[in-house]
Amino acid sequence: MIITWEKVVKNFILVSAFSALLTVPADAATSFTDSLDLTQYRNDVKTLASDAFGGRAPLSEGEQLTLDYLEKAFKEMGLKPAFGDSYLQAVPLAQISADQNMQLDIGGLKLTNGSEFTARTQRIAEKVSLKNSDVVFVGYGINAPEYGWNDYQGLDVKGKTVIVLVNDPGFATQDPNVFKGNAMTYYGRWTYKYEEAARQGAEAVFIVHETAPAAYGWGVVQNSNTGTKFTLVDANNNQEQVGVMGWVQHDVAQKIFAKAGMDFDNLKQQAAKPNFKALPLKLQAQLTLNNTIERAESHNVAALLPGKTRPDEVVMMHAHWDHLGTVIEDGKPEILNGAVDNASGVAGVLALARYFKKQAEIAPLERSIIFSAFTAEETGLIGAQHFAQHPSVPAKNIVAFLNIDGMNMGQSVDYILRYGEGVSELEQYLDKTAKAQGRTVKADPRPQNGLMFRSDHFALAQQGIPGLLFMSLGDTDPDYITHKYHQGADDYDPNWSLAGVSQDLDLMANMLKTLANSNDWPRWIESSDFKAKREQDGRK
């Protein structure tokens, strides 16, 4: 191997920046960018996002094609299976297909499925019905003692239908002293709204959709909540979950409240104030979900690169493999191939796996790396939840979880995005690595979108494992969220320069190398359930 003086200087700078962490000699391995095969990367994205894979829906023919592709790639690299003698982890799912001819009746207003509302369930039941269910407006549907906020205070919603607002009061007021101001907290996520309503005993929840606080248009809601959906199944067939998980359009909410003799937009403003009291609308909801239920297994995929001296300690590099499959648009099938979301991320994991396997033959890492791709992220982080509950190694031994969910397929930029602030020490690793690369760290330009809670790393965080999200959706392609995200236009583009991919994977490679050769255990900074769980595991 010929090493130029320029390379020696470059490697010396990188090693100096991480002298307290790195133990691999600077000249022991080639840089990631020198080894990256963009042709291979491009082919991985093109294949995974091809029509032949049908949009990579869980339990579809596209899943099997995806599993075969990833398993073959890991075998060819010479990586070990992460789940004993298998690269696959079975994820038991229920596939629930609701009859889409349903109609929602609220106070005599008969609403059309898809265009005006969506409704689904995760209960394992062939029929879920709302019959004369009293409707209550519960503001943001939040019970947050640490913020002095409880929309359910003194309220009995057992068996009732609640209407709630999306996001949280901080976004509505833009007051940094209310929740986290513009930055969404977990209390603003739709998943939380359903979870809290279930704890309160509600039978149905309808979230009022608005594009700005939701961070996506109605088309995303419609594609994500109609047709066949998937869920994990608990010992009680999910009966403790809310019966109906729904959304309604903003203008539909206005009509519903007008029917009740109320002004929705005025009440929305009042709901952002801490003294807001829930209001019965004196209307009743009628809806029947007729479900076809099939139980089946989807699969997570993962491969292991064992460490040299501390193989039981693991750093994870991840991207979810699934997308939304095929949907019906205007009476015609539309394949949602998810090229950027997230074939681009899966291809990135494969590129990093190839690099580190080759480098391990020259300079083995101290810790192990698991390269993973989970199922059913798009349906609510289901594969990640299953892995978090049944990890291939003890959760306390997972140092960090680095997660790609959509790469910058265009030109390189002089910054890297950071999602969350003051959350965990992984942010400091990102700062140092970006600086060594000559880049700055740019705060999430849309903290109101709550991306911290919308990808697989969050399921691991709930088990105390610090994570970091790498995502470029809508940042370098302003047209992406409006016209491509979760839509048929998210297709492979042969004109992508991939310069952004190259620089971001190089940054991730350096972070992985740092973490895998370190004795450090990145800590949670912000007080949270995540931090408490990590400390219970003895990682302080």
N, C-alpha and C positions, 0 to 999 in steps of 0.2 A: 504494500500500500504506500503510495507517494503522498506525503503530507507537506503542503506548501507552508511557507512562513505565515501567510495570511490566515490559514486555518489554525495554526498554532496560536497566533495572537487572539483570534476569535474564541477559541476554546479556553484560553487562559482567562479571558474576560469573564466568560460564563462561570468558570470554576471559582474565580475570585468572588463573584457575586454570591455564590452559595458555599463558600469555603467551610462554613460550619456544618454543612449538611451533606455535601457530596463526598464520596470516598472513591469514585471511579476516576482513574487518571484521565487527563484531558485528551491524551492521544490514544486512548484505548478503543475508541469507537468513532465511527463516522457520524456526522450530524444527521438529524432526521431529514432536513431538506435535501441533503446530498443523496439520500437513499430513497426518497419518496418517488414512487412510480405513478405519475399522474394518469398515465394511460390505464393502469390497473384500477386506480381509484375511479376514473371516469366509467370504466366498464362495469364496476360494481354498482354504481349508482344507476347506470342505464339499464342493467339487468333487473335489479330489484324494483325499479320504477317502471318496468315495461308492462304493457297490457297483458302479457302472458301471466303475470303474477296477480292480476285482477284487483290491484289496490291493497294487497296483503292483509286482508281481513282475517282475524282469528277464526279458526275452525273451517276455513275455506280451502280450496285447492291451492290458493296463493300462500296460505300458511305452510303447507307441506313443501312447496317449491322453495320458500324462504328458508325453512329449517334445513332442507337438503343442501342448499347453497352455502349456508353458514357453517354447517357441520363439515362439509367437504373442505371448505377453506381452512378451518382450524386444523383439521387432520393433515392437510397438505403442509401447513406451517410446522407441524410437529408439536403443537401445543397439547397438553394433557386435558382430558375431560374434567370439568369442574364439579360434577355431581357423581362422585364415585367413578364408575366405569362408563359414564354417559355424559355427553355434552348437553343433554336435554333434561329439564326439570318439568315434570307434568304439573300443569296448573288446572285443577278441576273447576270447570265453569258451568254455569247454567246459561243456555242461549235462550233468551226470551224474545219472542216475536209477537208484538201486539197487533191486533187487527187495526189497520190504519183507517178503517171506515168509521172510527169512533167520532162522537160529537160531544162537546162540552156545553152544558146548559147551566148558565149562572143567572138566576133571577129571570128566566125566560129568554135571555140572550142566547141564541144558538150559534156556537162558534165552530169554525172549520179547522180541522186538524191540519197542521203543517203551515198554513198561511197565517193563522191567527193564534194558535196555541200548539204546544206539544205536550205529550204526557206519556210517561212510561213508569214501570215499576221494577224493583229488584226483589220483590217478594216472589217466592216460588209458589205461585198460585195460578190456576187457569183463568180465574176471574177475580178482578179487584173492582169494587164498585163504590161510587159515592152516591148515596141516596139521601136527599134532603139534608145535605151536609151544610151546616151553618158556615157562612163565610166571614172571616175576620181579617182586617188589615192590621198587620203587626209591625209596621214600619220596616226596619232593616232585619228583623228577625234575629236579633243578636242578644246574647246573654254573656257579657264580658265583665266580670267583677273587677279585674285590674284596671279597666277603663271607667269604672263606675257607671256601667250601662246595662240595662236589662229591659228589653222590649216586651218580655213576657211577665214582667212583675205583676203579681196578683191576678194573673190571667189563667183561665182554664180553657185550653183548646182541645181537649181530648175528643177525638172523633170528628173534629172540625176541619175546615179547609182554610188555610192561611194564605194571604197574599203578602209577599215581601218584596222589598227593593233590592236590586243588585248592588254589589260593592258595599262600602261602609260609610258612616257619617263623616269621616275624615275627608273622603273624596268630595262629598257633597258640599262641605263647608270650605274646603281648601284651607282649613285652619290647622296649623301644625300642632296645636295643643289638643286637637280632637283626634283620638286614635293616633294614626301616624300622618295625619294631613293627607296630602295627595297620594302617598304611597299606600297601596292596599295592604291590609292585614289579612290573616287567614279568615277573620270574621266576615270578610267581603266576598269570599269564594262561594260559588254555588254549592259546592260539596258541603260546606259548613251549614248553609241554610237548611239543607235537608237533614243533616245530622242533628242539629239543634231542635228542629221541629219534631223529629222522631222522639227525642228525649222529653219533649213537652207533651207528647201523646197525640199530636195532630195526625189526621188521616191523609191529608193532601197539602202540598205546597205548590203555589204558582209564583214564580219569580217574574217580576216585570222587567222585560228586556228593554234596554236602551244601549245604543252602540258605544257611547263614550265610557260610561262606567263599567260596561261588560267587557269592553276592549275588542269586540268583534260584532259583526253584523248579524242580522236575523238568519241569514243563510247558514252560518256556522251552527247556530242553535238548532235549526231544522235538520241539517245533515247529521248532527251529533246525537239527536234525540228521537228520530223516527226510524222505523224499520227494526231490524234485529239488533238487540243489545246484549251485553254479556255482564255477568256478575259472579263473584265468588259466592260460595254458599256456606252459611254457618250451620251449627247443629240444630237450629230452630227454623231452618229454611227462610232466613232473613225476615221473619215475621215482626221483629222489633224495629225494622226500618220503616220509614214513612211509606204509606200505601201508594200514593201517586206523586211522582216527581215531575213537576210541570213548569212550563214557561208560558207567558202571554206577551203579545206585542204591546208596546206602549199605548198605541191608540185604542187597543182593545181594553186595556186597563182604564183608560179615560171613559169609555162607554160603560164599563161595569160600574164605575163609581158614580157616573151620571145617573144610571139606573137606580142607584141607592140614594140619589139626591145629594151627592157629595162631589166636590171638586178634587180630582186626583192630584193635579199639579200643586194645588195649595196644601193638601195633606202631605205630599212628598216633602215640601219645604219644612213643614212642622215636624216631620219624622226625623229630621237631622238634628233636632234639639233634644237634649237629655231628658227633658220633662214630658216628652211625648207619651201619650197613653193610647194603647191599641183601641181600635174602633170596630165594633160589629157592624157589618154592612146591611144586616137584616135582609140578606139574600141567601138563597140556598143553591148548592151546586149538585149537579147530576152528571155522572160519567160512568161508563163501564169500559174497563179494559179486558178484552178477550184475548188471552195469551196462549200461544203455543210454546211449550217448554221442552227443550232437549238438553240433556246433560251430556257433556263431552269434556275432553281434555285438550287444552291448548298447551303451549310449551314456551318456557324460557330457554335461552341458549347461552352457554358460557364455557369458556376455556381457561385453563390455568397455566401460568408460567411460574414455576416454583422459584422461590428465593433461595439464596445460597446459605445464609447464616440464620435467618429468622423466617422460615417459610410459613409459619403459622400466622404471621402478621401480613395482612392483605390490603393492597390498594386496588380499587375497582375502577375500570374504564368502561363506560356504558353508553348505549343508545337504544331506544326502543325500536323494534323492527316493524311494528304493525302500522297500518293506516286504516282507512274507513271502507275499503272494499268498493263495491259497486252499488250505486243508488239509482233511483228512478227520478229523472228530471224531465218535466214536461212530457211524461208518458214514455220516455226513452231511457235505456240504461246508460249511466255515466260512470266510467271508471275513475275513481279518485286515487291516482297513483302515488301521491305523496313523495315526489322526488326530493324536494328540499326537506319536507317533513315526513319521514325522517330517513329516507334512503341515503341522504347525504351524511347523516350521522353514523349510520351503520357502516358505510364505506370507510368513514374516518376511523372507527374502532378497528376494522380489519387492517387498515394501513398502519396503525400504531402497533397492532399485534404482530404484523410481519416484521416491523422494524425491531421491536424489543426481543423477539425470538432470535433474530440474527445477531443482535448485539450481545445477547446473553451467552452466546458461544465464545465471545471475546472477553466480555466483562460482566459476569453474572451480577444481578441485583441482590441486595441483601434481603429484601422482602419479596413476597410473591405479588403478582398482578393477576387479577381476574378480568378478562375481557368478556363483556356480557351484552346481551340484547334480549329485552323482555317483551312479552306479549301484552296486548290489551291496555296499553297506555292511554289510547284515545277514548276508552270507555271509562276512565277513572283510575288510572295507575294500578290496574288489577294485577298484572304480572308482577309489578314491583311490590305491591302489598303482599302477595303470596311469598315472594322471595324474602321480604323483610320479616315475615312470620316464620319462614322455614329456610333460613340462609344455609348456604353450602359450607360455611364456616361460622363459628360463633360471632354474633354481631359485635361483641366487645373486641374482637380481633380485627375488625375492618377499620382501617386507619382513616380512609376517606373514600368518597364516592364521586367521581368526576363524570358528568353527564352531558352528552351532546344531544341537542334537540334542534337541529336545523343549522346548517353551516352557511358561511358567506361564500357563495359560489362565484362571486365577481372579483373585482380588483381588491388588492390589499389595502388596508387602512392603517393609520398610525395610532390606533387605539384598540383596546379590547373592552367589551362590555362587562360590567359587574352587576349581578342581580342580588339585591340586598345590600345592606350596609351595617357594619357592626354586628354581624350575625355570628361568624366564626373566624378562626384564625386562618382558614384557607384563603381569605381575602388578602392576607399578608403575603402568602405564597404567590398569589396572582400578581400582586404589586411588584414583587421582586423579579418574577419571571418576565413580566412585561417590560420592566425597566431594562433588564439585561438584553432584551430583544430590540430596544430602542423605541418602545411604544409606551403610551400612557394608558391608564385605566380610566374608563369613562363610566360614570354612574348610569344605571338603567334610565334611559330617557323617558320611559313610560312606567314609572313605579306603580301607577294606578291600575295597571293591568294585572298585577299580582302573579307575575311569571314565576316567582319563587315557589309558588304552590301548585304549579300546573304541569310538572313533569316528574319523572320517576324518582329523582333524588329526594323528593319530599316524603315519599313513603319510607325511605331509608332513614330520613331525618327523624321521623316519628319514633324510630327505634334508637335514636341517639347518635346516629352515624352522620358526621358532618359531610355536607355535599357542596358541590359547586356546579352551577349550570353554565354551559357554553351554548349560546343561542344567538342567531343573527336574523331571526324572522322579522322582516319589515324594517330592519335598520339600514341595510345597504340596498334594499330593493323596496322603495316606498310604495310600489304597486302591489306588493305581495299580500298584505293582510286583506286588502279590499277585494282583490280579484283572483287570488290564487290559494290562500290559506283554506284548507279543507274543501277545496273545489277542484274541478276537473283540470284547471289550468296549471296545477302544480305538477308539471311534467318535466321530464329530462330535456335539457337544452344543450345541443352540441356547441353552442357559442359561448358557454360559460368559460371564463378565463381560468378559474380555479386558483388564482393567485391568493385570494383570501383563505381558501382551504389550506394551501401550503403553509402560510404564516401561522394560522391558528393551530394546525396540527403540530407544528414545530414548537409552539408555546406549550401545548398540552404534553408533548413528549418530554420537555424539560421539567415540567411540574411533576410528571409521573416519576421521572428519574430521581428528582429531589426527594419526593416522598418515599420512594421505594428504597433509597439508600440512607434514610434518616432514622434517628431514634425517636423523633418527635411524634406526638399524638396531637394533632390540631384540635384545639378546644373550642367549645361554644363560648362566645362572648356575651351575647344577649341572654338574659334570664328567660327561660322557657321550659316547657315540658321536655324538649329535646335535650337541653343541658342537664336537667335533673336525671333523665334516663341514662345519659353517658356517665354521670358521676356515680350512679348506682352500679354501673358496670366497672367502676374503679378507674375510669379514665378522667382525671381532673386536670 
